[in-house]
Amino acid sequence: MTRVAFRKMHGLGNDFVVLDQRRDPVRIDAAAARALADRHTGIGCDQLLLLEQPRDARAQVFMRILNPDGSEAEACGNGTRCVANLIAGEAGRRAVTIETVAGLLAATIDAAGIATVDMGVPRFGWRDIPLSREMDTLHADLRRGPLADPVCTSMGNPHATFFVDDAEAIDLATFGPELEHDPLFPERANIGIAEVRSAETIRFRVWERGAGITRACGSGACAAMVAARRRGLVAERATVLLDGGNLEIAWPGQGFVLMSGPVALSFKGTFDSALIGG
């Protein structure tokens, strides 16, 4: 049986299995992704990150993102920070560019190991997110139980952010999957619950498309910051408090969103290729 090398990394408990396809190419389809992500019979992760040779000469690596259900995601903020840390160490540099299906993402690593990623320019058009019908994305026509009036944002992937008085009181396990699959979202959506505690602090919980409740979601935290900023609820910089820890998000109201936070390598290992049908 062939042994396949992997790394297990996480950003604030949002955990990833990283496979370096540049050195050890192995066929990973939806079934293989589900097998690897299974926390009982596989390695277990919120997302699988596949590193490939870049298509764009400006990038050091191409990153593909697969959800635990086998579907492909366009963006993953915490995963991008993990890969940025990995590639920066490999190249002996502090600044790297990561290519994704959503475009190029620039990242820097400071002396303390804090990774900052330029998450790109958020988009607000109903077709950009996408939504199934035209509406005001600053006040979307969507309600489920105590959740209503979300802000819809594309951070390269679709997000709906609901503002509430108490984020802990929301039954995210019930409302998350219902909203993810609402007909308003033809490509499904990440569902965020945001409680603005001050002009510099947002408490945030998230149901991730294809993954369920996770301890942190980088693109979701960015979407929450952008949504709160669009509604005039926060300043240009805010700390987003997630279940797994804190992210620092900056957005002046236009242009790029910057996200900063810690990353960690949990362990390295190998798995039997039979796990993925090899």
GUDO-458572 format. One line per field, with one value per residue (C-alpha): y, z, x negated; residue number from 1. Coordinates in nm, 2 decimals, m for minus. Layout:
# GUDO-458572
yy = (Y; ...)
zz = (Z; ...)
xx = (X; ...)
seq = (NUM; ...)
***
This chain:
# GUDO-458572
yy = (0.00; 0.35; 0.60; 0.95; 1.24; 1.51; 1.80; 1.89; 2.26; 2.50; 2.87; 2.93; 2.57; 2.58; 2.27; 2.15; 1.85; 1.98; 1.77; 1.89; 1.78; 1.95; 1.67; 1.38; 1.40; 1.18; 1.17; 1.34; 1.34; 1.42; 1.07; 1.09; 1.43; 1.29; 1.00; 1.22; 1.47; 1.20; 1.25; 0.89; 0.69; 0.94; 1.22; 1.47; 1.84; 2.13; 2.16; 1.98; 2.20; 2.08; 2.26; 2.25; 2.43; 2.79; 2.88; 3.24; 3.33; 3.59; 3.32; 3.07; 2.80; 2.72; 2.62; 2.42; 2.39; 2.09; 2.08; 1.77; 1.69; 1.68; 2.01; 2.27; 2.61; 2.92; 3.08; 3.00; 3.27; 3.06; 2.80; 3.07; 3.19; 2.84; 2.79; 3.13; 3.04; 2.71; 2.85; 3.15; 2.91; 2.69; 2.99; 3.17; 3.49; 3.70; 3.78; 3.52; 3.51; 3.23; 3.15; 3.03; 2.98; 3.32; 3.49; 3.59; 3.65; 3.83; 3.73; 3.84; 3.66; 3.88; 3.79; 3.65; 3.42; 3.62; 3.58; 3.86; 3.79; 4.04; 3.88; 4.09; 4.33; 4.23; 4.23; 4.32; 4.28; 4.02; 3.84; 3.84; 3.66; 3.50; 3.53; 3.37; 3.70; 4.07; 4.24; 4.49; 4.29; 4.53; 4.43; 4.09; 3.96; 3.64; 3.52; 3.21; 3.20; 3.48; 3.56; 3.82; 4.11; 3.97; 4.14; 3.93; 3.96; 3.78; 3.73; 3.51; 3.28; 3.36; 3.48; 3.59; 3.78; 3.81; 4.07; 3.97; 4.10; 3.77; 3.54; 3.27; 3.24; 3.14; 2.78; 2.77; 2.39; 2.42; 2.74; 2.71; 2.42; 2.55; 2.89; 2.74; 2.56; 2.83; 2.88; 3.24; 3.09; 2.89; 2.80; 2.77; 3.01; 3.05; 3.16; 3.40; 3.53; 3.86; 4.05; 4.40; 4.46; 4.78; 4.99; 4.77; 4.43; 4.17; 3.84; 3.60; 3.24; 3.06; 2.77; 2.70; 2.58; 2.21; 2.19; 2.29; 2.47; 2.55; 2.72; 2.99; 3.10; 3.36; 3.46; 3.47; 3.70; 3.93; 3.92; 4.01; 4.30; 4.43; 4.39; 4.58; 4.85; 4.89; 4.94; 5.19; 4.97; 4.95; 5.14; 5.06; 4.80; 4.55; 4.24; 3.95; 3.71; 3.35; 3.03; 2.94; 3.28; 3.62; 3.77; 4.13; 4.26; 4.59; 4.74; 5.12; 5.09; 5.03; 4.83; 4.53; 4.35; 4.26; 3.97; 3.88; 3.60; 3.31; 2.97; 2.64; 2.31; 2.04; 1.74; 1.57; 1.21; 0.97; 0.77; 0.45; 0.53; 0.26; 0.53; 0.72; 0.42; 0.41)
zz = (0.00; m0.08; 0.20; 0.14; 0.34; 0.49; 0.73; 0.99; 1.04; 1.20; 1.24; 1.57; 1.57; 1.21; 1.10; 0.77; 0.61; 0.37; 0.08; m0.12; m0.47; m0.61; m0.47; m0.41; m0.66; m0.57; m0.71; m0.48; m0.57; m0.37; m0.22; m0.12; 0.04; 0.24; 0.36; 0.47; 0.65; 0.85; 1.21; 1.30; 1.02; 0.84; 0.96; 1.03; 0.92; 0.84; 0.49; 0.28; 0.12; m0.20; m0.30; m0.67; m0.90; m0.97; m1.30; m1.25; m1.25; m0.98; m0.73; m0.53; m0.51; m0.62; m0.34; m0.39; m0.11; m0.06; 0.20; 0.42; 0.19; m0.11; m0.26; m0.37; m0.20; m0.37; m0.06; 0.29; 0.50; 0.78; 0.53; 0.33; 0.64; 0.71; 0.36; 0.36; 0.67; 0.52; 0.18; 0.35; 0.56; 0.26; 0.05; 0.33; 0.28; 0.47; 0.18; m0.05; m0.31; m0.32; m0.62; m0.57; m0.80; m0.66; m0.76; m0.62; m0.24; m0.10; 0.25; 0.49; 0.80; 1.08; 1.33; 1.58; 1.32; 1.27; 0.92; 0.74; 0.42; 0.17; 0.12; m0.19; m0.26; m0.13; m0.38; m0.31; m0.63; m0.61; m0.91; m0.76; m0.44; m0.62; m0.52; m0.71; m0.76; m0.75; m0.41; m0.18; m0.04; 0.25; 0.37; 0.21; 0.22; 0.42; 0.76; 0.96; 1.32; 1.51; 1.22; 0.97; 0.75; 0.67; 0.48; 0.18; 0.07; m0.16; m0.03; m0.33; m0.17; m0.06; 0.29; 0.47; 0.80; 1.05; 1.33; 1.66; 2.02; 2.16; 1.93; 2.20; 2.21; 1.84; 1.77; 1.48; 1.44; 1.35; 1.15; 0.98; 0.75; 0.66; 0.56; 0.38; 0.15; 0.11; m0.25; m0.23; m0.26; m0.58; m0.47; m0.11; 0.15; 0.46; 0.74; 1.00; 1.33; 1.44; 1.77; 1.76; 2.11; 2.04; 1.74; 1.76; 1.86; 1.69; 1.84; 1.55; 1.51; 1.18; 0.99; 0.70; 0.37; 0.33; 0.67; 0.94; 1.26; 1.28; 1.55; 1.31; 0.95; 0.81; 0.51; 0.73; 0.98; 0.69; 0.56; 0.91; 0.94; 0.59; 0.67; 1.00; 0.83; 0.55; 0.82; 1.01; 1.32; 1.35; 1.28; 1.01; 1.23; 1.46; 1.65; 1.56; 1.85; 1.72; 1.91; 1.85; 1.91; 1.77; 1.42; 1.35; 1.04; 0.87; 0.60; 0.54; 0.35; 0.01; m0.14; 0.01; 0.34; 0.56; 0.80; 1.06; 1.31; 1.44; 1.27; 1.39; 1.26; 1.47; 1.33; 1.02; 0.92; 0.64; 0.56; 0.36; 0.01; 0.06; 0.27; m0.05; m0.28; m0.39)
xx = (0.00; m0.12; m0.17; m0.06; m0.21; 0.01; m0.01; 0.26; 0.29; 0.54; 0.62; 0.81; 0.93; 1.05; 0.86; 0.73; 0.56; 0.30; 0.18; m0.11; m0.02; m0.34; m0.56; m0.32; m0.03; 0.26; 0.61; 0.85; 1.21; 1.53; 1.53; 1.17; 1.23; 1.52; 1.30; 1.01; 1.24; 1.43; 1.33; 1.40; 1.25; 1.03; 0.80; 1.07; 1.09; 1.31; 1.15; 0.90; 0.64; 0.46; 0.14; 0.06; m0.18; m0.06; 0.10; 0.01; m0.36; m0.30; m0.20; m0.41; m0.14; 0.22; 0.45; 0.77; 1.03; 1.26; 1.53; 1.60; 1.90; 1.67; 1.78; 1.53; 1.50; 1.38; 1.22; 1.10; 0.94; 0.80; 0.68; 0.51; 0.33; 0.21; 0.08; m0.08; m0.27; m0.38; m0.49; m0.67; m0.87; m0.95; m1.06; m1.24; m1.04; m0.78; m0.55; m0.38; m0.11; 0.14; 0.35; 0.71; 1.01; 1.13; 0.80; 0.47; 0.43; 0.13; 0.01; m0.26; m0.40; m0.54; m0.82; m0.57; m0.42; m0.10; 0.03; 0.21; 0.40; 0.54; 0.87; 0.95; 1.24; 1.58; 1.87; 2.23; 2.42; 2.70; 2.56; 2.20; 2.29; 2.50; 2.86; 3.15; 3.33; 3.26; 3.27; 3.09; 2.80; 2.76; 3.11; 3.18; 3.54; 3.47; 3.60; 3.58; 3.70; 3.53; 3.30; 3.40; 3.27; 2.92; 2.64; 2.53; 2.16; 1.92; 1.57; 1.50; 1.77; 2.12; 2.21; 2.52; 2.46; 2.74; 2.71; 2.85; 2.84; 2.70; 2.50; 2.49; 2.87; 2.91; 2.97; 2.72; 2.73; 3.10; 3.11; 2.76; 2.84; 3.19; 3.05; 2.75; 2.99; 3.25; 3.36; 3.22; 2.87; 2.83; 2.47; 2.57; 2.41; 2.21; 2.44; 2.29; 2.44; 2.29; 2.33; 2.18; 2.04; 1.87; 1.73; 1.42; 1.56; 1.79; 1.88; 1.93; 2.05; 2.07; 2.23; 2.00; 2.13; 2.05; 1.89; 2.14; 2.05; 1.68; 1.47; 1.36; 1.42; 1.19; 1.39; 1.70; 1.53; 1.44; 1.79; 1.92; 1.68; 1.78; 2.15; 2.12; 1.91; 2.17; 2.44; 2.22; 2.19; 1.81; 1.49; 1.24; 1.07; 1.23; 1.16; 1.38; 1.44; 1.49; 1.53; 1.17; 1.01; 0.98; 0.91; 0.82; 1.01; 0.95; 1.17; 1.20; 1.53; 1.38; 1.10; 0.93; 1.01; 0.71; 0.73; 0.47; 0.44; 0.23; 0.18; 0.04; m0.10; 0.06; m0.13; m0.26; m0.19; m0.10; 0.21; 0.27; 0.38; 0.65; 0.84; 0.91; 0.95; 0.58)
seq = (1; 2; 3; 4; 5; 6; 7; 8; 9; 10; 11; 12; 13; 14; 15; 16; 17; 18; 19; 20; 21; 22; 23; 24; 25; 26; 27; 28; 29; 30; 31; 32; 33; 34; 35; 36; 37; 38; 39; 40; 41; 42; 43; 44; 45; 46; 47; 48; 49; 50; 51; 52; 53; 54; 55; 56; 57; 58; 59; 60; 61; 62; 63; 64; 65; 66; 67; 68; 69; 70; 71; 72; 73; 74; 75; 76; 77; 78; 79; 80; 81; 82; 83; 84; 85; 86; 87; 88; 89; 90; 91; 92; 93; 94; 95; 96; 97; 98; 99; 100; 101; 102; 103; 104; 105; 106; 107; 108; 109; 110; 111; 112; 113; 114; 115; 116; 117; 118; 119; 120; 121; 122; 123; 124; 125; 126; 127; 128; 129; 130; 131; 132; 133; 134; 135; 136; 137; 138; 139; 140; 141; 142; 143; 144; 145; 146; 147; 148; 149; 150; 151; 152; 153; 154; 155; 156; 157; 158; 159; 160; 161; 162; 163; 164; 165; 166; 167; 168; 169; 170; 171; 172; 173; 174; 175; 176; 177; 178; 179; 180; 181; 182; 183; 184; 185; 186; 187; 188; 189; 190; 191; 192; 193; 194; 195; 196; 197; 198; 199; 200; 201; 202; 203; 204; 205; 206; 207; 208; 209; 210; 211; 212; 213; 214; 215; 216; 217; 218; 219; 220; 221; 222; 223; 224; 225; 226; 227; 228; 229; 230; 231; 232; 233; 234; 235; 236; 237; 238; 239; 240; 241; 242; 243; 244; 245; 246; 247; 248; 249; 250; 251; 252; 253; 254; 255; 256; 257; 258; 259; 260; 261; 262; 263; 264; 265; 266; 267; 268; 269; 270; 271; 272; 273; 274; 275; 276; 277; 278)
***
